[in-house]
Amino acid sequence: MAGLMFNNTRLHCKLDASVNNNNKNNKKKSIEKVRDLVVRSKVPSIVTSPQISLHKGNWVKLICGASFEDVVDIRNLSLVYTLAGVDCIDCAADLAVVNAVNEGINAATAILPIRRPWLMISVNDHDDLHFRKAEFDPDDCPMDCSRPCQNICPANAISNQGVTTERCYGCGRCFPVCPYDKIKAISYIRDAAATSKLLERDDVDALEIHTNGRQTGPFKELWNGLGDSINHLSLVAVSLPNVGDSTVSMMHKLYSILEHNLCCLNLWQLDGRPMSGDIGRGATRESIAFAHRLAFANEKPPGFLQLAGGTNAHTVDGLRKLNLFQMPTVLENSTASNSNSLIGGIAYGGYARKIVRRILSGMQSEVEIESCPDLLLMAVIQAMTLVGGVKSYNISC
């Protein structure tokens, strides 16, 4: 009897080992499919540097969100979009978030030795809707409330427990729909000293400053407060709103502050309709109109132009109709600070996160996406469809 039990145990061990080996083999094959897809599709970012992409006019940036701090989601998004060939990943100026982005990039380069995208951190010089969180006390909500805030939240940050702070990125869609006016916005400004420490790291390449442009004093104070840490950067971006005829004048004032100690490339992020790309086709019109106005404006200050705010799958077609989407050939060793194309590139935020999050929702929480390689493949295809529209590569399934 003891011998029979021993034999049964050995049989179960062999079966378990066989299942584990099959799982490992299936995972390996699925990861190989991801690698082969990127190679066959000839994603240009395997060899092309972010700087060259700016000059060619096919730069793509992933916006994780200046206030979005869900490190698992950010890590997985960074992995997926690195494989899809983005040139830059923009994230909150928070150490844990920066580490999550780098972890995702490292996981992607372990799958395929693709070149690393630049890592950018975002800060603000004044109150800005990108730097706020929604907040309410769920105990104050009436029992019969239908919770429209929960239904409208694009980040799934609202539940019957209130707002999950790290997931809220400040879009503000919940504020007007609350029937009892219970939701308030909590705004904050990133600290210059803490930002400087992040910029001095070897794994942070770029900085973005969000400004309303109405007052240059806070912008100058922040810029000066960063001190010598800016010498570590490859790119400085300024995200600005559309203030009509005053936009170019505002840009000149801001550039006059930057230029005294600017020792890298600079970029103007044109925030047409902030945090709205996931809404639909109409959301991108303001972004394209803003870019069109600036592309043909006279006597602009130096710097690349990049679309944001309302960008989605319809943005490239809209740019083509206005002859704004051009990709001239440039030399690999080009170092000029101005773009050779009218538009340097496009940043995708809410829409980019949405199309991948639909797939990530099929996983358990706190799971690394490469542990579900079939879902990873699906997510990479979605990301490549978006990025490939700018970089003009075709997905070769």
C-alpha positions in Angstrom: 0.0 0.0 0.0 2.8 2.4 0.9 4.5 1.5 -2.4 1.3 2.3 -4.3 1.0 5.7 -2.5 4.6 6.4 -3.3 4.1 5.6 -7.0 0.9 7.8 -7.1 2.9 10.7 -5.6 5.6 10.3 -8.2 3.0 10.2 -11.0 1.4 13.4 -9.7 4.8 15.0 -9.5 5.6 14.0 -13.1 2.2 15.4 -14.2 2.7 18.6 -12.4 6.2 19.0 -13.9 4.8 18.3 -17.4 2.1 20.9 -16.9 4.6 23.4 -15.7 6.9 22.7 -18.6 4.0 23.1 -21.1 3.1 26.4 -19.5 6.7 27.6 -19.7 6.9 26.5 -23.4 3.6 28.2 -24.2 4.7 31.4 -22.5 8.1 31.3 -24.3 6.3 30.8 -27.7 4.0 33.7 -27.0 6.8 36.0 -26.0 8.6 34.9 -29.2 5.5 36.0 -31.2 5.7 39.4 -29.6 9.4 39.7 -30.5 8.9 38.5 -34.0 5.9 40.9 -34.6 8.0 43.9 -33.6 11.0 42.8 -35.8 8.8 41.8 -38.8 6.9 45.1 -38.6 10.3 47.0 -38.8 9.5 49.3 -35.9 11.9 52.1 -36.6 12.6 52.7 -33.0 14.7 49.5 -32.9 17.5 51.7 -34.3 16.3 55.3 -34.6 17.0 57.7 -31.7 14.3 59.9 -30.2 16.2 63.0 -31.4 16.1 61.8 -35.0 12.4 61.1 -34.7 11.8 64.7 -33.7 13.7 65.9 -36.8 11.8 63.5 -39.0 8.4 64.7 -37.6 7.4 61.2 -36.4 8.1 61.5 -32.7 5.6 59.7 -30.5 5.3 60.2 -26.7 3.2 58.2 -24.3 1.6 60.3 -21.6 1.1 58.2 -18.5 -0.4 61.2 -16.7 1.2 63.9 -14.7 -0.9 62.8 -11.7 -1.5 59.2 -12.5 0.4 57.1 -10.0 -0.8 53.5 -10.3 2.6 51.9 -10.5 1.5 48.5 -11.8 -0.5 50.0 -14.6 2.3 52.4 -15.5 4.8 49.7 -15.5 2.8 47.6 -17.9 1.9 50.6 -20.2 5.6 51.4 -20.4 6.5 47.9 -21.4 3.8 47.7 -24.1 4.6 51.1 -25.6 8.3 50.7 -25.5 7.9 47.6 -27.7 5.5 49.6 -30.0 8.3 52.1 -30.5 7.5 55.3 -28.7 10.3 57.8 -28.3 9.4 59.1 -24.9 7.4 58.1 -21.8 6.0 61.0 -19.8 5.1 60.4 -16.2 4.6 62.0 -12.8 7.6 63.5 -11.0 7.5 60.8 -8.3 10.2 58.3 -7.5 8.0 55.3 -7.3 6.4 56.2 -10.7 9.8 56.8 -12.3 11.0 53.4 -11.0 7.8 51.8 -12.5 8.4 53.3 -15.9 12.0 52.1 -15.9 11.0 48.7 -14.8 8.6 48.5 -17.8 11.2 49.7 -20.2 13.7 47.2 -18.9 11.2 44.4 -19.2 10.6 45.4 -22.8 14.3 45.5 -23.7 14.7 42.0 -22.1 12.2 40.8 -24.7 13.9 42.6 -27.6 17.0 44.8 -27.5 15.0 47.8 -28.7 16.5 51.3 -27.9 15.2 52.9 -24.8 12.7 55.7 -25.0 13.5 58.9 -23.2 11.9 59.1 -19.7 10.3 62.5 -19.0 8.9 63.8 -15.7 6.2 66.4 -15.6 6.0 69.4 -13.2 3.9 72.6 -12.9 4.7 76.2 -12.1 1.2 77.1 -10.9 -2.3 75.6 -10.5 -3.0 73.3 -13.4 -5.7 70.8 -14.1 -3.1 68.1 -14.8 -2.0 68.4 -11.2 -5.1 67.8 -9.1 -7.1 64.9 -7.6 -10.8 64.4 -7.1 -11.9 63.8 -3.5 -15.1 63.1 -1.6 -16.2 61.4 1.6 -18.3 58.3 0.5 -20.1 58.4 3.9 -21.6 61.7 2.8 -23.2 60.2 -0.3 -26.9 59.5 -0.1 -27.8 55.8 -0.1 -29.9 56.1 -3.2 -27.3 57.9 -5.3 -26.8 56.3 -8.7 -23.1 57.2 -8.6 -22.7 58.9 -12.0 -19.2 59.8 -11.0 -18.2 56.2 -10.9 -19.7 55.5 -14.3 -18.0 58.4 -16.0 -14.5 58.0 -14.5 -12.1 56.9 -17.3 -9.5 55.7 -14.8 -11.8 53.5 -12.8 -10.6 55.5 -9.8 -14.0 55.8 -8.1 -15.8 53.2 -6.1 -18.2 53.0 -3.1 -15.0 53.5 -1.0 -14.4 56.9 -2.6 -11.5 58.0 -4.9 -8.5 55.8 -5.3 -6.0 58.6 -5.2 -3.1 57.0 -7.2 -5.5 56.2 -10.1 -7.1 59.6 -10.3 -5.4 61.9 -12.9 -7.5 65.0 -12.5 -9.6 64.9 -15.7 -12.5 66.5 -13.8 -15.3 64.7 -15.5 -16.8 63.6 -12.1 -17.2 67.2 -10.8 -20.2 68.3 -12.9 -22.1 65.0 -12.8 -22.3 64.7 -9.0 -26.0 65.5 -8.3 -25.1 66.6 -4.7 -22.0 68.6 -5.5 -19.9 66.5 -3.1 -16.7 66.2 -5.1 -13.9 68.7 -4.8 -10.6 69.2 -6.5 -7.3 69.0 -4.5 -4.6 70.8 -6.4 -0.8 70.7 -5.8 2.5 72.0 -7.2 5.5 69.7 -7.7 8.4 70.7 -5.5 11.5 72.1 -7.4 14.0 70.5 -4.9 12.5 67.0 -5.2 12.3 67.4 -9.0 16.0 68.4 -9.1 16.9 65.1 -7.4 15.0 63.1 -10.0 16.6 65.0 -12.8 20.1 64.1 -11.6 19.3 60.4 -12.0 20.8 58.6 -15.0 17.5 57.2 -16.0 15.6 60.5 -16.3 16.2 62.2 -19.7 13.6 64.9 -20.1 11.5 67.5 -18.2 8.1 68.9 -19.0 6.9 72.1 -17.4 3.1 72.8 -17.5 2.3 76.5 -17.4 -0.8 78.6 -18.0 1.4 81.3 -19.5 -0.5 84.1 -17.9 2.3 84.9 -15.4 5.9 84.2 -16.1 7.0 84.8 -12.5 6.2 81.3 -11.3 7.7 79.8 -14.4 11.0 81.6 -13.8 11.0 80.7 -10.2 10.6 77.0 -11.0 13.2 77.1 -13.8 15.8 78.8 -11.6 15.0 76.5 -8.7 16.0 73.5 -10.7 19.6 74.8 -10.8 22.3 72.6 -12.4 20.0 69.6 -12.5 18.8 70.6 -16.0 22.4 70.0 -17.3 21.6 66.3 -17.2 18.7 66.5 -19.7 18.3 65.7 -23.4 15.0 67.7 -23.8 13.0 70.3 -22.0 9.4 70.6 -23.0 6.9 73.4 -22.1 3.2 72.4 -22.1 1.0 75.4 -22.8 -2.6 76.1 -23.5 -4.0 77.9 -26.5 -4.4 81.6 -25.6 -5.2 82.7 -29.1 -3.2 85.6 -30.6 -1.1 85.9 -27.5 0.3 82.4 -27.8 3.5 83.3 -29.7 4.2 86.3 -27.5 3.8 84.0 -24.5 6.2 81.5 -26.0 8.8 84.2 -26.5 8.6 85.3 -22.9 9.0 81.7 -21.7 11.9 81.0 -24.0 13.7 84.2 -22.9 13.7 82.6 -19.4 14.8 79.2 -20.7 17.6 80.2 -23.1 20.1 81.5 -20.6 20.9 78.0 -19.3 19.2 75.8 -21.8 21.8 73.2 -22.9 19.6 70.7 -24.7 16.7 70.5 -27.2 13.4 72.2 -26.4 9.9 71.4 -27.3 6.5 73.1 -27.2 3.7 70.8 -26.2 0.5 72.3 -27.7 -2.3 71.3 -25.3 -5.3 71.8 -27.4 -8.1 70.1 -25.4 -6.5 68.7 -22.2 -7.2 65.1 -21.3 -9.9 64.4 -23.8 -8.4 62.1 -26.4 -10.4 59.1 -25.2 -13.7 60.8 -25.8 -14.0 60.5 -29.6 -13.3 61.9 -33.0 -14.3 65.5 -32.2 -11.9 65.8 -29.3 -8.8 66.1 -31.6 -10.1 69.1 -33.6 -8.9 71.6 -31.1 -5.5 70.0 -30.8 -5.1 70.0 -34.6 -6.3 73.6 -34.9 -3.9 74.8 -32.3 -1.0 73.0 -34.1 -2.1 74.5 -37.4 -2.0 78.0 -36.0 1.4 77.6 -34.5 3.0 75.7 -37.4 2.4 78.7 -39.7 2.9 81.5 -37.2 5.6 83.9 -38.0 8.7 84.5 -35.8 8.2 81.6 -33.4 10.9 81.0 -30.8 13.1 77.9 -31.4 11.8 74.5 -30.5 9.9 71.5 -31.8 6.1 71.6 -31.9 4.2 68.5 -30.6 0.5 67.9 -30.3 -1.3 66.9 -27.1 -4.7 67.3 -25.5 -7.3 65.5 -27.5 -5.0 63.3 -29.6 -6.3 59.9 -30.6 -6.6 57.6 -33.6 -8.0 60.4 -35.8 -5.3 62.9 -35.2 -2.9 61.8 -38.0 -5.6 61.9 -40.6 -6.6 65.4 -39.5 -3.0 66.5 -39.8 -2.6 65.0 -43.2 -5.7 66.9 -44.5 -4.0 70.1 -43.5 -0.6 69.1 -44.9 0.9 69.2 -41.4 2.1 65.6 -41.3 5.4 65.6 -43.1 8.4 63.4 -42.6 11.5 64.8 -44.4 14.7 62.9 -44.5 17.4 64.1 -42.1 20.9 63.0 -41.4 21.5 60.7 -38.4 24.0 63.2 -37.0 21.7 66.2 -37.2 22.0 68.4 -34.1 19.8 71.4 -35.1 17.4 72.6 -32.4 14.5 73.3 -34.8 12.4 70.7 -36.5 12.8 70.1 -40.2 9.1 69.4 -40.3 6.1 71.6 -39.4 5.2 69.3 -36.5 7.8 67.3 -34.5 5.3 64.7 -33.3 2.3 63.6 -31.3 1.8 62.8 -27.6 -1.0 60.3 -26.8 -2.4 60.1 -23.3 -5.9 59.1 -22.3 -6.6 57.3 -25.6 -3.3 55.4 -25.5 -4.0 54.2 -22.0 -7.6 53.4 -22.8 -6.9 51.0 -25.8 -4.4 49.0 -23.8 -6.3 49.1 -20.5 -9.2 47.3 -22.2 -6.9 44.4 -22.5 -5.2 44.8 -19.2 -8.6 44.6 -17.5 -8.6 40.9 -18.5 -5.8 40.3 -16.0 -5.8 40.0 -12.3 -4.7 43.2 -10.5 -1.0 43.5 -9.5 0.1 41.2 -12.4 3.0 41.9 -14.7 1.6 41.7 -18.2 4.4 39.4 -19.6 3.1 36.7 -17.3 0.0 36.7 -19.5 1.9 36.7 -22.9 -1.3 36.3 -25.0 -2.7 39.5 -23.5 0.7 41.1 -24.0 0.6 40.3 -27.7 -2.9 41.8 -28.0 -1.8 44.9 -26.1 1.3 45.4 -28.3 -0.8 45.1 -31.4 -3.2 47.8 -30.1 -0.3 50.1 -29.2 1.5 49.4 -32.6 -1.7 50.3 -34.5 -1.6 53.8 -32.8 2.1 54.4 -32.9 2.5 53.0 -36.4 0.1 55.6 -37.8 2.7 58.2 -36.9 5.9 56.3 -37.7 4.5 54.7 -40.9 5.2 51.1 -40.2 2.7 48.4 -40.9 1.9 45.6 -38.5 3.1 42.3 -40.0 1.1 39.7 -38.1 
